[in-house]
Amino acid sequence: MNMASIGFICIFSLIFISAGTATTNAFIKVQCKTENVGRYGQQSLLECVVDTTQEDVTIRVVTWKKDNKTLLVFNKEEITKQQPGYMFAEPSWNKKNMNISLLIDNTGLKDEGDYVCAVMTDSGTDDNKTRLKVRAKYKKPTINSVPETVTENADSTLVCISSGGYPEGRLSWFDEHNVEWVKSAQMEAKKTESGLFELSSKLPLLRGSTFSKYTCVVYNASGDKEDEVTFEIPPKKEELGGEKGINSASKIVAPLVVIGSLIAGLLLVVIVYRRRSQQARRHSTAPLMSDHQAVPYIPGDEADDHQQMDLESQNSLA
């Protein structure tokens, strides 16, 4: 047999095999969700199903791999290989179940990446890819001040920290008017030994230009808000009893002094009016008394009042 004949046979064999494979694959199709999102430390699901045009299809082999590492194998009606933490999503999965989804227990950062699921049935074979993205939620931020006590007469710095998140997120500052401080803050993202990120942001505060409160917000890699914390600046000294406190007290005391003066003036007017009325009555009764009985009366104390009453009694008897 010459070289030309051998070449023709090889080409023919390849065409035949390709055609046969295409015909076989036409009966089944592995359908996988393109992208899956898993939570760090929780279970993650990689969704794949076998779609077939045939009835009563039997699955003979299922293989799940990641980076050429075999994670799960079903062959000859049993699971022949299974890495810890990887299993079929259906607890009672069998060869007639077309749901071949993979369940990952206690998802870690190592589980992020591309997966391949290959299936062989009595009606054909097929495979497909799917991807897992791992997300870790950032912890509630904390804020510390340097120095520990923030005053209006000195520069200070607020430090916000949030950790335990993945992928890299960001921190942002807002004042009491919900205005974001972008240019002033300095943020740093550090990857820890676990692969998770720790975010820190410093916000300088200049003397005499601070607001009453500042809020630190942590955002994940997608830009979604995860949590926040608010730091309140202690009130200024004058608000606690300084010059402003004195002015406030003066505003309260001044009206009381005016009211007291008005009351004292009214009482004085009443007293003067009563004494003048009493004096007018005494003058009207004076002619009824004899010269030797008339006693000059000087208004003033209680004894004089009694003396006047005695004189008036004597005049009435006469």
C-alpha positions, 0 to 999 in steps of 0.5 A, spaced: 500 500 500 502 506 497 503 513 502 497 516 498 492 510 499 494 510 507 493 518 507 486 517 504 484 512 509 486 516 515 482 522 512 476 518 511 476 515 518 477 522 521 471 524 517 467 518 519 468 518 526 467 526 526 460 525 523 458 519 528 460 523 534 456 529 531 450 524 530 451 521 537 451 528 540 445 530 537 441 526 541 443 529 548 446 536 550 449 538 557 446 545 559 450 549 564 449 555 567 455 560 565 456 563 571 455 561 578 456 565 585 458 562 591 458 565 598 465 564 602 464 558 608 457 556 605 455 551 600 455 553 592 451 550 587 454 549 579 448 548 575 448 543 570 442 538 566 442 533 561 437 535 555 435 529 551 431 528 545 430 521 547 426 517 552 428 513 557 436 515 557 440 512 562 447 515 564 453 511 564 458 516 566 459 523 569 465 526 570 466 533 574 473 536 573 476 543 575 483 545 572 484 538 570 483 535 577 478 530 577 473 532 583 467 527 582 466 521 578 460 516 576 461 510 573 458 503 572 452 505 576 456 507 582 461 513 584 468 511 583 471 517 585 469 523 590 473 529 593 471 531 600 466 537 599 464 535 592 457 531 591 451 531 586 446 536 588 441 531 588 442 527 595 439 520 592 442 521 585 441 515 580 443 514 573 436 516 570 436 523 574 438 528 568 440 533 574 447 532 574 449 539 578 455 539 583 454 541 590 460 544 593 460 544 601 464 550 605 466 554 599 473 557 599 477 561 595 480 555 592 474 553 589 473 559 584 474 558 577 472 554 571 469 547 571 468 542 566 462 537 566 462 531 561 457 526 560 456 519 557 449 516 556 446 510 552 444 515 547 451 519 546 456 524 550 457 531 551 460 536 556 460 543 558 463 548 562 461 553 568 464 558 572 464 559 579 465 566 583 466 566 590 464 572 594 465 574 602 461 579 605 465 584 609 464 585 616 461 591 619 466 597 619 469 600 626 472 607 626 477 610 631 480 617 632 487 619 632 488 622 637 483 619 641 479 625 643 477 630 637 477 637 639 476 643 634 482 646 636 487 641 633 488 637 627 485 629 628 484 623 623 479 618 623 481 611 621 475 606 618 477 599 618 473 593 615 475 586 614 473 579 611 471 580 604 472 578 597 474 580 592 477 587 593 472 592 595 472 600 598 471 604 603 467 611 603 466 617 608 460 621 608 459 627 613 452 629 616 449 632 610 451 626 606 456 629 602 461 624 600 469 625 601 473 622 596 479 626 595 481 627 602 480 620 604 486 615 603 484 608 602 488 601 603 487 594 601 491 589 604 490 581 602 491 577 609 493 570 609 486 567 608 486 570 601 480 575 604 481 583 604 482 588 609 480 595 608 482 601 611 481 608 610 484 615 613 480 621 613 484 627 616 480 633 620 482 640 620 482 644 626 475 648 626 472 645 620 469 639 623 462 636 622 458 633 628 458 626 625 462 622 619 459 615 616 464 610 613 461 605 608 463 599 606 462 597 598 463 590 595 467 589 589 460 590 585 459 597 588 453 594 593 453 597 600 454 592 605 454 595 612 456 602 615 458 605 622 457 613 624 462 617 628 460 623 632 464 628 634 464 631 641 460 637 642 464 644 642 466 647 649 461 653 649 456 648 648 457 645 654 458 651 658 462 656 655 461 663 652 455 660 648 452 657 655 453 663 658 449 667 653 444 662 653 443 662 661 443 670 660 437 669 655 433 665 661 435 670 667 434 676 663 426 675 662 426 673 669 429 679 672 424 684 668 418 680 670 420 680 677 421 688 677 414 689 674 411 685 680 415 689 685 413 695 681 406 693 681 406 691 689 409 698 690 403 702 687 398 698 690 401 699 697 402 707 696 395 707 693 392 704 699 396 708 704 393 714 700 386 712 701 387 711 708 390 718 709 384 721 705 379 717 710 382 720 716 382 727 714 375 727 712 373 725 720 378 730 723 373 736 724 368 732 728 374 732 734 375 737 739 381 741 739 384 738 746 382 731 743 385 732 736 392 728 736 396 729 730 397 722 726 403 720 722 402 714 718 407 709 718 407 703 723 402 699 726 402 703 733 400 709 729 394 705 726 391 703 733 392 710 735 388 713 730 382 707 731 382 709 738 381 717 737 375 715 732 372 711 737 372 717 742 369 722 737 363 717 735 362 716 743 362 724 744 
